[in-house]
Amino acid sequence: MEDNLHSPQRRLIELRIEHADLDSLVDRIVHDAPVDELLLRRLKKRRLALRDMIARLEIALEPPEPA
């Protein structure tokens, strides 16, 4: 059971959820009248880092293509 809590597949799901949450938050902040530019830049940077982590995990989890 403990292995499932720390599996790469579970981590991938958690990262995708966090990325989706950040997407939603960035959209809401952009539509607010007074925009905190520093906060927006930090959120976008975190979102990009999450996207990179997701891509690396997906590559690591995909079986290599047969030659």
ABEGO torsion letter per residue (X at the ends): XAAAAABAAAAAAAAAAAAAAAAAAAAAAAABABBBAAAAAAAAAAAAAAAAAAAAAAAAABBBBBX
